[in-house]
Amino acid sequence: MKYFFAICMTALFFSYNVFSQEKSTTHKVEKGETIRQIAIKYNVTPYDIYQLNPDALSGLKPNSVLLIPKSNGKQKVAVHAKANAKAITHEVAPKETLYGIEKKYGVSDEALKQANPFLEKDGLQIGQILTIPSGIGKKNSIPEQIKAVYHDVLPKETKYSIAKKYGITIEELEKKNPEIVSNLPIGYKLIIKGNPENSLPKVDKTTTAVEVKKEIVKSTTPKVFPKINYIDYVVKPKETLYSLSKISGLAQEELIKLNPALSNGVEIGMILKVPESASIPQQAESKKEYAVISKESSSRKKLVLLLPFNVSKIESDTVNSTAMRLKKDKFLNMTLDFYAGALVAIDSAKQLGLSIDVSVFDSQETKNTSAVAALIKENNLENADAIIGPFYQNNVEKAAELLSANQVPVISPLSKDTGDSFSNMFQTIPTAVVTKNAMFDFMRAKNGNIIAVVDRKKESVIQFIKENHTDVKFSTLTANGGVSAENLKSLFVKDRTNYVVMETGNTGMIKTTIATMLGAMATYKVQLVILEPNETLDTDEINFVNLTKLKLMYPSVSRENESPEALVFEKEFKKKNKIYPNAFATRGFDITFDTMMRLSQDKKYQETIESTATEQVDNKFEFYKKEDGGYINKGVYILYYDTDLTIKQAN
C-alpha cells in the first residue's frame, strides 16, 4: 500500500529583478499536480510560472521546487510592451478568444498582437493582462471596419477544426452563421470575421423594376443543402472519442450531440450514428498460423462451468432489488457477460453436432471462499472431461487440487494471478512476464536495435530487463532523472529499426522521448514501444497523433478482429442479447468454444494442448507446460497504432 506524506515548508522570499523587486515564493511539486492547479493556488497565470521556471515547460517532476511570483490580488504578465499610462487593459477570462476580444474593443488582430508581442509566442492564456492599443474606447468607441473573411467548407471538415483554424469558438462560428447550427454542408461559404457584403443586387439606371425584383427573390431565397444520411457504427475495442471523431469527420462536441450516450464515456459495442461519408477503416485480414480443430470424436464428453452468479446473495439482499444490483455489481455483470458468450459457444457447438453435455453451477464465490468443494462432491465432478472456472485464482487452485487425482482439467478463465501450481491447471490469460517477453522476442525477431528509456522509479522493470534481456541498451538519464535527448539519439543505428521501450508515467520524460524520436525520423527508422498500459499516454498532455506517427507498439492478450467469423459471432450475440458483445462476453465464447472443440477430438484435453495452438475470435491459446506443473498460455498479440488512427496487428 502506498502512503503519501505532505511536506510542509516555510515560504522563502527573494528579490527578483524581472518583477521589479516584487517578492516571490517557492512551491514544492506534489505528485499529480499540474501547472494550472499551482497557478490557481497562488493566483498567478501558468505563463508567470513558466517565465521563472523554463524547465517546467518539459513537464513537472514530483518534489521539484518552483519559483512562484507573489500576486497582489491581480495577476500580472511579466513581459509585455510598454503601455501608455492611460492605456486600457483587459484580463483574459476563461473561454475568451482573440477574435472575441478584438471584436469587443474594435481592434484588429495585427494591432492587438503588436501591443502584446508575447501573444505570438505563447498564445492567449487565462489571466493574462492584455494592453489594448491606445486611443481605442472600451464601449463607446467606433470599431474599425474589419474586412470580411470567408471560408468554404471542405469534405471532412468540422465546426471544431474550422473554429480552431481561425482562433474562434464554435459558438462564435454558429452565431455568425446560424444556418450551420444543425448541419455543416460541404461547399457552404462561412463568414468568419467582419460583416458579410450586402447581398442586395446593385441597381443602375438601366435596371428595370422586374429585374430588380427577380434579383431580390434570387438573393433572398434560402439555400437548400443536401440532406446528410446517417449510418450505424459499432464501437470497437480500444477506440476513443478522439479516434471516433476522426473516423466520423465530426468534432467531439458534435459527435456527442448526435450520440448523447457518449457523454458517459465510450464503451465497446455502442451503436453510434455517424454520417454516411464517415471514413470507416477496413482492417486487413490477419494471417492465421494456428490450427483449426475439427470434429473427430463421436463419444459424448462432459463439460462443466463453475461461474460465480452468487444467487443466494441476490435473493437474501433486502436492500437492493435485482435490477439495482445489476446496475451496481460489476462482478455480477462480468459473470453474466461471460456466461452470455459461453451460451453462444454452446449453441454453436450444437449446430456443429458436437457430442458434449454441458452443466452450469453457481460457484458462489468471493476472493477467499466458494462452494467449489461441495459442488465437486455432490455432483461427481471428478468424472468431468473439463471444467471452466471458477473465476478467483484461490478457488481455481482449490478445484485443481481436489480434482488432481483424476487429472480433470481445470481451466482458469479470467485470473492473471499465479500461485500454487497443479498439473491439471490451465491458465488462459498470459501473465505479465509472458506478455513482456513476447514483445522483446518480436523486436529481436525483426533484428531491431532495442533501447530502453526507463524511469528510475521503475526498479522492477529495470531489473527485469537486465536479468532477462541483456542485449537491450539503456538510455542514460540526466542528473535529475530526465531523458537526455542527446544520449538517446546517440544510441540509434541506421539500417535497422530502433525500438525505444519507454517505461515511465512522467509527462516530461514522455514528451522528451517522443520529441527526440520525431526529430530523428528523417535519418533513422524508429518505433515507440510500451510493455504495459500507460495512463499518461491517454491524457491531453500527450499528442495522440504523435503516437500514431511513431506507431506505438505494445503486447496484448486480445486483438481486434473483423474477420467474417468474428462478425458472425457478433451478429449471433446481438440477436440473442440485443447488444454487441464486450470483452468478457467474447472471452466467454472463445474459452468455451475452444474447450468444446478440443474435447471433440479422439484425444484427451491435455494432449490437444500439447500438440495444437488455436485462435478464436479475439484470443489465442498457445499453452506451454510450466516447470513446476500446470500450463500457461503464451498466446500474445503484438499491436500498434497506425497513422489512419486504427489499431493493427504487427506482422
Secondary structure by P-SEA (a helix, b strand, c coil): cbbbbbbbbcbbbbbbccccccccbbbbbcccccaaaaaaaacccaaaaaaacccccccccccbbbbbcccccbbbbcccccccccbbbbbbcccccaaaaaaaacccaaaaaaacccccccccccbbbbbccccccccccccccccbbbbcccccccaaaaaaaacccaaaaaaacccccccccccccccccccccccbbbbcccccaaaaaaaaaaaaccccccbbbbbbbbbcccccaaaaaaaacccaaaaaaacccccccccccbbbbbccccbbbbbccccccbbbbcccccbbbbbbbbcccaaaaaaacccccaaaaaaccaaaaaaaaaaaaaaaaaaaaaaaccbbbbbbbcccccccccaaaaaaaaccccccccccccccaaaaaaaaaaacccccbbbbcccccccccccccccccccaaaaaaaaaaaaaaaccbbbbbccccaaaaaaaaaacccccccccccccccccaaaaaaacccccccccccccccaaaaaaaaaaaaaaccccbbbbbbcccccccccccccaaaaaaacccccccbbbbccaaaaaaaaaaaaaccccccaaaaaaaaaaaaaaaaaaccccaaaaaaccccccccccccccccccbbbbbcbbbbbbbccccbbbbcc
